[in-house]
Amino acid sequence: MTRLSTPCGSVDGSSLVTDGTTIHRFLGIPYAGPPSGANRFRPPVPVLPWSGALDCTAPGPAAPQNPESHAPPGSTPRSWSEAGCLNLNVWTPGTDGPAKPVMVWIHGGAYLMGANSDAMYDGTRLAAAAGVVLVSVNYRLGALGFLHLADLLGAGYEDSSNLALLDQLEALRWIRRNIAAFGGDPHNVTVFGESAGAAAIGTLLGMPASEGLFRRAIMQSGTAERYCRPEDSARVTSTFLELCGLDASSAQHLLTLPVEQLLQAQAALEQRVAAESFAVPLPFQPTVGTPSLPVPPLDSVRNGVNRGVDLLIGTNLNEGSFAVEMRPPAPADPDYPDRAAAVLSGAGVPPALASGYADALARMLRREPADKELLEAAIADSLYRQPSNGLLAARQVAAGGGAPGKNFAYLFTWRSPAMGGKLGACHALDIPFVFRQLDAPEAAFLTRGEAPQSLSDAMSGAWGAFARTGTPGTPALAWPEYGGHRSTMVLDGESRLEADPRSEIREFFETVRLLPAS
């Protein structure tokens, strides 16, 4: 048994040895008060100090969520609790010696599912290999984390549509106050995450309240452009109320409905949105024009918010393959070019110009894309790659004084052998490489025992180096800043540096965004 004393109270953890390094782990530590009862749909409250020693030898519960429809084979539904979900896990090599860099993982899951206890996020090996203190955070999901109630419930609920982000900020404040007790440096914190976790980080970069809470950020398959306007969030709320058997006049009953009833309505909402989408259904997203997120994140970034934060950002080549291969066919589905046009329209490409995207893709491929290939690429570019390029561009022109943060980019291209190779370098495939969990049961479906350990070594080494120094360069990977050449590390069995990969598509998107609105 390992016991540590923190400003919040004592915690009992456990220890294990991995690759010759002893790692101490403390699981399920509460970082905020229970977000249930009178605190439902309200911002998190600081956790009260506890007396005695808290047993932190087992993970805490996840946030309330529905079972995952496409869960990895062999996985079981996550155990959740509305009252106990705001918890975090800590892995540390120890408290002796100089303070260690801190890496804070924010999990993905479309803002609907996921947990810090998922096996692929086990921080033991990464903490040992990188010599860092690793933290993974739970936060509220779905309606409980994003339902827009400012217009219906009034005072105290002005930021109900951004509670997931406020939870993450509260976790970062807890880390700033307590992480030194675990051997971490509170002044050298790197937030990193994938998918919705990376989108959350992109949003945090544009939230004034986040300044000073982290020094560096790593965004894996995320974007700073995933948000809603208040009127869009209000429409989602109206539909959700209807699915709960309520309306605007009875919205206050949301405060006392059993959480299971909220999840039933959420599942029905998810199904409606999924039926209307050829990409990734996202019924809940942060809302701009709110106290914590007054303007779109990219605007804040251009205005200099978090200007000094170092950024490492990238995407996987085939981000859209799950959406293309796993979506059940429907009789009313249009042909693939029209589906691609619908996806591109959501990214601001007018339908009349969608053929220009197909032309740009053909120039890049030096051949005509197949139907599924066109749709998959449209999803990857609309939701992930081009928004990542947009954030890099915004950071290049950010206003303000002081030294600007450094920018680094990557493109992950190692192809999964799953489903006969149909998934390619799919969404989330990078996670087990970073966490050195290639053999985790959840990763086995994608890696099939064929993933190169050398790539995992290189990626985990680069992520750790970035957390320590602000640059991902290592003896294994000479990695320059993004800069004017748009230098990008292509991560594969044999990694290489490229200047502005897939530039034809980036140029198409930039041209479209410069055109006047019709």
N, C-alpha and C positions, 0 to 999 in steps of 0.2 A: 504493500500500500504506500502511495506517495501523498503526502499532505503539504499543502502550501497555504500561507496566510496572505490574503488579499485585502485591499481596503473595504471590500464588501463582506468579507468573512472568510473563514477557512474552507478549503475544498479538499476532498479526498479523491485521488485519481489512481491510476494504475500505470505500470511500466512494462515495456517490452523491448526486445532487442531486434533491430533490423539492419542488415548489412554491417554488423559490427558496432552499431551505434545504439545506445539506450535512449529511447524516446518515452517521455512521460505524457500521458494523455488525461485530459479532464473533460468529460462529456456532459452535455446537458446543463451547462451553467446558465441560470437566468440572468439576462442583461436588462430586463425591464419588468415592470409589474404586469399582472395578468391583464390581457386586453379583452376581457369578457365582462359580463354584467354591465355596470355603469360605464365601463371603458370601451364597450363595443362601438366601433366606427369612430373612435376618438384617437387622438395622437397618443403614442406610448408615454408611459410615466416611468421615471427612474425606479430601478429596483431598490427595495429597502434592504439595508444590511441585515444579515442573518446571524444568529448566535449558534454556537456549536460548529461542527464540521458538516458540510454538505456532501452527500454521497454523489460523486461525479464519475462513477465507474461504468455507467450505461448511458446511451444516447437519450436525449429528451425527445418529447413528441414533436411531430411535424405540425405545420399549420393545417387547419381543416381543409380537406380536399376530397374530390371524387377519385375512385380508382382509375388508374391510367389505362386508356383504351388500347394503346400499343406498348404495354410494358414489356421489357425484355423477358424472354422465356425463363421460367423458374422463379421469377420474382413474386413477392407477396405484397398485398396492399400495405401502405404505410400506416403506422399507428399515429393518430393525431389527437390534439386537444386544443380547444379554443383558449382555455385559461393558461395552459403551460407551453404554448408554442414559441414564445420569444426567448429562445435559448441559443447558446453557441457552444462549440467544441474547441478545445485548445490542444495542440500537440507541440511539445517543446523538447529540445535536446538538453535542457537544463538551465539552471539559473546562475551557474558560475561563469566567470570570464566576462568579456565585454558584452554589452547589450546587443541582442541579435535583431536582424531585420524581421519585420512582421508582415506576413502575407494573409490577407483576409478574403476568403472565398465566399462569393455570392452565387448560389445555385440558380440554374435555369429551370424551365418548365412552363413557358408561355404565360407566366404570372398566374398559373392555375394549379400547378403541382410541383412536387420536388421536396427535398429535405436535406439538411446538412449531414444526415446520417447515412445517405446512400453510399454503397460500398465503393463506387468509383471515386468518391470524394474523400476516402480515408487518407488522412494527411500524414500517416506514419512515414512512408517512404520518401515523400517529397521533403518533409521537415528534416529527415536524416541526411538526404543527399545534398540539400541546399544549405543546411545549417541555419534554418530560419525557424521562428515561432509561427506556426500555422493556425489560423482561426477559421472556422466555417460557421455561417450564420443562418438561422431560420428567420423568416419574416412572414407577415400575413399575406395571404393569397386570395385571388378571386374577388368575390363581392366584399368579403371582410377586409380586403386590402385596398380596394379601388372603387367601391360604389360611390357615385357622386350624389351627396345628400345635402350639399350646402343650401340649395334653394328650397329644400323640403323641411329640414330639421333646424336650420338656423344656427345660432351661436353655439360654438363648440364643435360643429361639424363642417366648418369651412374647408378643411383639408382632408375630408374623408376619402377623397379620390386619390390621395397620395400617401396613404398610411403605410404601405409597404416600404416606400422610400424613407419615410420618417422613422420606421423601425430600424432600417439600416443605419441611419444617422445616429440613432440612440445606441446601437451596437458599437459604432465607431467611437462614440463618446465614452462608453464603458471601457473599451479597449484602451483609449488614451489614459483613463484613470487607473486601470488595473493591470495592464499587460507587463509592466516592469516586474511585477511579482512572479511572472512566468519566465523571466529572462529576456523579454522583448524590449525593443527600443520604441517608445511611444512617438518619437519624432521621425521614425523611418517606417512608415506604414504604406504598404502597397495593397490596393484593392484589386482583386481579379475575379472574373466570372465569365460564364458562357451563356449564349442565347439570351433569355430574359435577364439573367444575371449580368451579362455584359450590357444589355440595354439599360438596366438600372444604373450601372456605372456611368454610361453615357449621359443619362439624365442627371445623376449626381454631379457630374462635371459642370452642369449648367444651373445648379442650385446654390444660391449664395450661402445658405446655411452650412454647406459642406466644406467651405474653404478652411484650410488648416487641419482638417481631420485625416487627410491622407496626402502622401508626398508623390506617389506614383500610382498608375492605373494600367491594368492589362484587360483588354476587351477582346474576347474570343467569340466571334460570330454575333456581334451586337451592334447597336446603333444608337445615336443620340436623337434620332428622329421618330422614335416610337412613342407617340403621345396623342391625346385627343383634345379637341376644343371643348369648352363647357357645354355647348349645345349638343355635341355628339355624345358626350358622357351622360347628359340629361336624358337623351333618347334611350340609351342603354338602361338607365335606371327605371324609366317608365316601363320598358319591356320586362325588366326583372320584377318590378312590383306586380305587374299583371300575372306573371308566372307564380308569384307567391299568393295570389288571390287578394291583392291589395291594390290601392290606387293612391294618388297624391294625398287625398284627405285622410288616409289611414296609414301613411308611411311610418308613423311612429311605432307601429307594431313590429317593424323590423328589429327594434331594439330588444324585443323579448321573444321572438320566434325561436323555436329550437334550431340549433345550428344545422341539424340534419335536414330541416325543411328548407333552409337557405341553400344547402348543397343540392337538393333536388331541383330547385328553381335554376340554380347555376348550371346543372347538367343539361336541362332543357334549353337554356340560353346557348350553351356551347354547341348543342346539336343544330340549332337554328343558324348560328354563325358559320359552322362548318359546312352546312349545305349550300351556303351562298359563296363559299370561298374555294378557289383552286390552289391556294397557297397555304399559309399557316393561320388557322382561326385564332383571332386575338380579341375576345370580347371585352377584356379589361386592360386598360393602359392608364398611365399617369395622365393627369389633366393640367393643362396650362391655364394661365389666367386665374390662378389660385394663390393663396398667400405664400406657400413654399416654392411654387414654380410659376412666377409671374409672367415669364415670357418663354418661348420655345428654347430648349437647351442650346441649340446652335447659335441663337442670337446672343445668349449669355456668354458663350465661349468666345464669340467674335468681340464681345464687349470686354473681355479680359477676365471673366470669372475663372478661377483655377488656372490662370495662365502659366504659373510656374510648375504645374504638375507634369511629370514625365509620363509619356503615353506609349504603350506597345499595343498595337491593334492589328487584327487580321481576320481572315475568313477561311473556310474550307471551300475547295473548288466546286463541289456539288452539294451546296447547302439545300437545294430544293428537291433532292432525290426522294426523300421520305414522303414528302407531300405528293409527288407524282406517282410513286410506286404503291403507296399504302392507301390512297384515297379510293374508296369503293366507287366503281363506275355508276353513273346514273343515266337513265334514258334521255334526260333533257340536256346532258352535257354537250356544249358546242365542240367543234373540232379544235385541235391543239393550237393553231395560230390565234383563234379567237380567245381561247383560255389564256394564252400568253398575253394577248392585248389587254384582257381584263386585269391581269396581275400588274402589268406595266402601267395601266391607268391609275392604279392605286399609288404608284410612285411618281405621279405627275406627268406621265407620257400620254399625250392625247391619242385616242384610238387611231386617228388618221396618220400618226407617225409611227405606229407600232411596227410597220414593215421595215422602217429604218433600223430598228433594233435587230431584226432578223438579218438584214444586210450587213450590219456591223459584226454580228456573230459569225456570219459566213466568211467575212474577210479575215477575221481572227483565226477561224478554223481552217481556212483555205478550202472549204467545201460547204455544201448546203447542210444545215443541221437537220437531224431527224425530228419528227414531231415531238416526241417526249423530251428530246434533248433541248429543243427550243423552249418548252415550258419550264423545264428544270432550270435552265440558265436564266430565264426571265425572273423566276422566283429568287434565285441566288443573288442576282444583281439588284432587284428591286428592294428586297428586304434586308440584305446583308452587305454585299460588297460595295455597291455604289454609295450607300449611306456612310460606310466606313471611310471611303475616299472623301466624302463630303465633310466629315469631322476633321480629317487630316487637313483639308483645305482651309477650314475655318480656323484651325489652330495656327496655320501659317500666317494668318493676317490678324491674329488676336491683338486687341488694343491693350494699353496699360504699360506700366514701367516695370523695372526689375528684369532679371534674366528669365527668358521664356523656357518652358519645359521642352525637353527633347522629344522627338517623335520617331517611332520605329514601326515598320509594317512587315507583315508576312502573308503568305498564301500557302495553305496546307493542301498537299496534292496526293498524299499516299492513299491508294484506293483499297477499300475494304473488299475482301473476297466474298462477303455475304451475298446471298441471292444471285450467285453466278456473276458477281461483279457489277450488278445493276445499280447499286447504291453509290459506287465510286467513292470519292473523298467526301463522305456524307456529313451532315450536321451531327455534332457531338462526338465525332470520331477522334478528335484531338484530345478529349478529356483524359482518357486513360494513358495517353503518352505523357501528358504534363504531370499527372499524379503518379506515374510509374506503376500503374495498376493494369497492365496489359492482360494479366491473368485473372482479373476480377470476374466473377460470374456475369455481371451486367455487361462487361466488355466482350465476353467470349463470342456473342452472336456476331459482333462486327469484326473482331480481330482474327478469329478462327485459328489461333495459335501461329499465325503467319506474320504478325506485326514485328517490325525490326526493333530490337532492343536498342540499337544504336541511335535510332531516331528519338526514342523516349529519353535516352541519356542526354542527347543534344538539347531537346526541348526543355526538360526539367532543369538542365544546367543553365540554359539561357534565361528561363523565367527566374531562377534563383539569382543569377548574376544581375538581372535588371532590378530585382528587389534590393540587392545590396548596394549597387553603384549607379543605377539609372541608365545603364546600357546593357543590352542582352548579349553583347559580344563576349565570346569565350574562345579558348584555343581551338575548340571544335568548329565554331561558327564565327567568322569575321563579319560582323554585322554593323554596317554604317547607319547613320541617321537617314531618315526618309528623304528630306531635303528636296532641292529642285529637280533632281533626277528621279524622284519617286522610287528610291532604292527599296526593294522588297525581297525578303528572304523567302525563297520557295522551299518549303519543308517537305522532304520526301526521303526515300531510302538513301538517296544521294542528294543532299540539300545544296542549293546554289543561290547566288544573288542575281536578281534581274532588275533592270530599270523599267518601271512602269509596265508590268505584265498586263496583258489583255487591254492595252491602251485604246484599241478601237472602240471598245464598249464604254470606257470612261469618257472618251471624247464625245460619243453619241449622247450620253446622259448630260454632259456639261452643255452641249449645244442646245438640247431641248430645254434645259432650265434657264437658258438665256433668252429664249424666244418669248415675245410678248404673249400674254394670255389672250385667247381668242374670245 
